[in-house]
Amino acid sequence: MLVFADEVGAFVEKHPTVKMLGLAFLILIGFNLVAEGTHVHIPKGYTYFAMAFAMGVEFLNLRLRSKGAPVRLHEPRREG
């Protein structure tokens, strides 16, 4: 993991939609863990399908945007 950390970080910095996808996955997994903790069973297949579908859509999004300039985010505002 340490070998590829810089490459992965550069990729995520270049494509901020991947960062949002990762955050959405964390929320999805957290929701599933909370549901399991309250004894509500959510089949794992639903979670895996949702994640695979989102990754497929993101892959298509990256391929369509590869011809254009990458998305650049604004720097955070600083008061004062």
Secondary structure as GFF3:
##gff-version 3
##sequence-region A 1 80
A	DSSP	alpha_helix	5	14	.	.	.	ID=ss1
A	DSSP	alpha_helix	16	37	.	.	.	ID=ss2
A	DSSP	alpha_helix	44	65	.	.	.	ID=ss3
###
